[in-house]
Amino acid sequence: MTRGILAVDLGLRTGLARFSADNRLSWFRSHHFANTTALKRAVYGIVRDAEPYLVVVEGDRGYASIWEKAALKWGAEVSHPSPERWRADLLLPREQVSAEEAKAAARVLARRIIEDHGESRATELRTDTAEAICLGYWAMSRQSLTTLTSGSG
């Protein structure tokens, strides 16, 4: 597997999405950790298995340092965009008037991203996973733009 982007919607109920180096959605899932100790035990293994060059985390800042420590140990960069930041780039203003509307719009957008990447999953898409997919898509798009603009010098 080539190194990619791991997007994490933080919490004990964690949404995860991995985008490959060629900008494809590799996988996505939700994981529920019983407590912070269980989360701490599992995080490095998740990061190692995802092989990221970038870990993008959003959500409960109390959990961010756990993921950041694992990412840095793996040798990945870490980014902490606010939900307002990625939502402003991906969602329409009318979809952001409340947190609930933004979450509903993220679920719709995540379904489109999944379909665009050739995946078809009939299962219910949890909000944490949908937001991780959107976050990863946003980060992947930003990385592509950075690469394009930095090359034009």
Phi and psi in degrees as a GROMACS rama.xvg file:
@    title "Ramachandran Plot"
@    xaxis  label "Phi"
@    yaxis  label "Psi"
@TYPE xy
-85.613  154.486  THR-2
-65.536  147.223  ARG-3
-147.668  -152.953  GLY-4
-111.039  132.037  ILE-5
-110.235  119.707  LEU-6
-105.813  135.506  ALA-7
-131.405  121.532  VAL-8
-90.3909  108.447  ASP-9
-69.8338  148.714  LEU-10
149.9  177.651  GLY-11
-70.3599  -31.9157  LEU-12
-94.764  103.821  ARG-13
-108.696  131.946  THR-14
-96.991  138.636  GLY-15
-131.483  141.664  LEU-16
-147.634  137.646  ALA-17
-119.239  129.964  ARG-18
-111.914  134.415  PHE-19
-77.636  171.259  SER-20
-62.7155  -23.4457  ALA-21
-93.7753  21.8186  ASP-22
66.5368  32.217  ASN-23
-108.791  143.425  ARG-24
-71.5581  112.858  LEU-25
-83.0968  -46.8587  SER-26
-163.534  164.488  TRP-27
-153.408  150.393  PHE-28
-169.559  171.252  ARG-29
-120.398  144.599  SER-30
-136.917  133.958  HIS-31
-106.094  122.973  HIS-32
-99.0901  136.595  PHE-33
-63.8928  -35.7322  ALA-34
-161.976  177.868  ASN-35
-62.9235  -35.8194  THR-36
-61.7595  -44.0772  THR-37
-64.5142  -39.1579  ALA-38
-61.0888  -49.6244  LEU-39
-58.6774  -38.3112  LYS-40
-67.8941  -31.9817  ARG-41
-92.2396  -25.3442  ALA-42
-59.5918  -47.5069  VAL-43
-61.8644  -39.4536  TYR-44
-61.8067  -39.026  GLY-45
-64.9066  -46.9655  ILE-46
-61.9781  -47.3037  VAL-47
-58.5649  -45.7939  ARG-48
-67.1152  -31.1476  ASP-49
-78.9429  -19.7971  ALA-50
48.796  55.638  GLU-51
-85.2399  152.667  PRO-52
-96.4172  -16.4985  TYR-53
-142.528  131.442  LEU-54
-114.045  121.947  VAL-55
-110.569  120.528  VAL-56
-119.448  142.83  VAL-57
-148.649  137.341  GLU-58
128.814  -143.414  GLY-59
-57.2368  107.349  ASP-60
-61.2361  -21.6125  ARG-61
-62.2841  -26.2213  GLY-62
-96.511  -12.7118  TYR-63
-59.6557  -41.1141  ALA-64
-65.1976  -30.58  SER-65
-63.7209  -47.647  ILE-66
-68.881  -38.5009  TRP-67
-63.0173  -43.78  GLU-68
-60.1628  -44.3031  LYS-69
-66.0512  -41.7006  ALA-70
-63.052  -45.723  ALA-71
-65.4128  -37.8557  LEU-72
-61.7049  -37.3382  LYS-73
-74.3086  -21.9774  TRP-74
99.4281  18.5332  GLY-75
-97.5787  154.431  ALA-76
-78.8547  162.056  GLU-77
-130.516  139.556  VAL-78
-130.122  141.907  SER-79
-125.175  62.8701  HIS-80
-70.13  149.347  PRO-81
-76.5671  157.034  SER-82
-60.6625  -33.8572  PRO-83
-62.4505  -33.0117  GLU-84
-67.0485  -55.0979  ARG-85
-72.6352  -33.2769  TRP-86
-64.2225  -37.5862  ARG-87
-60.8825  -33.6654  ALA-88
-82.6067  -27.4674  ASP-89
-108.488  -25.6667  LEU-90
-111.33  153.522  LEU-91
-72.4341  152.233  LEU-92
-53.9049  -39.5844  PRO-93
-67.5094  -18.86  ARG-94
-85.5929  -4.18984  GLU-95
-114.191  11.9678  GLN-96
-68.2781  -23.268  VAL-97
-144.257  159.804  SER-98
-60.9159  -38.9345  ALA-99
-64.8013  -42.9037  GLU-100
-66.479  -38.5519  GLU-101
-64.5193  -40.0379  ALA-102
-66.1062  -40.5095  LYS-103
-64.1341  -42.7394  ALA-104
-64.9447  -36.7733  ALA-105
-64.1842  -37.74  ALA-106
-63.6928  -41.4903  ARG-107
-65.1357  -47.5018  VAL-108
-61.4751  -42.4024  LEU-109
-60.4253  -40.0911  ALA-110
-59.7315  -42.3564  ARG-111
-64.6352  -41.1203  ARG-112
-62.9847  -44.1036  ILE-113
-58.9041  -47.8327  ILE-114
-64.1035  -41.6964  GLU-115
-63.3818  -25.1386  ASP-116
-97.7634  15.3978  HIS-117
76.8896  14.0243  GLY-118
-96.1264  148.516  GLU-119
-140.071  115.045  SER-120
-127.018  120.597  ARG-121
-81.3353  -8.57867  ALA-122
-73.1849  160.987  THR-123
-64.1895  136.738  GLU-124
-98.5852  113.493  LEU-125
-68.7921  151.825  ARG-126
-60.7057  -40.666  THR-127
-62.8566  -38.4781  ASP-128
-71.2234  -41.5521  THR-129
-59.8201  -43.4929  ALA-130
-68.2029  -34.2505  GLU-131
-65.1807  -40.5826  ALA-132
-62.045  -47.3734  ILE-133
-62.8027  -43.1802  CYS-134
-60.8402  -46.0033  LEU-135
-64.2693  -40.0055  GLY-136
-62.5532  -43.9255  TYR-137
-60.0934  -47.6303  TRP-138
-63.4211  -41.8011  ALA-139
-62.4737  -42.1122  MET-140
-64.0667  -42.1174  SER-141
-64.9159  -40.1827  ARG-142
-63.3333  -40.5649  GLN-143
-63.9801  -43.0982  SER-144
-64.2169  -42.0904  LEU-145
-62.373  -43.2894  THR-146
-63.1621  -43.5382  THR-147
-65.9225  -45.3114  LEU-148
-74.7076  -33.8308  THR-149
-72.136  -25.3263  SER-150
-78.0619  -16.0179  GLY-151
-89.1137  -7.94087  SER-152
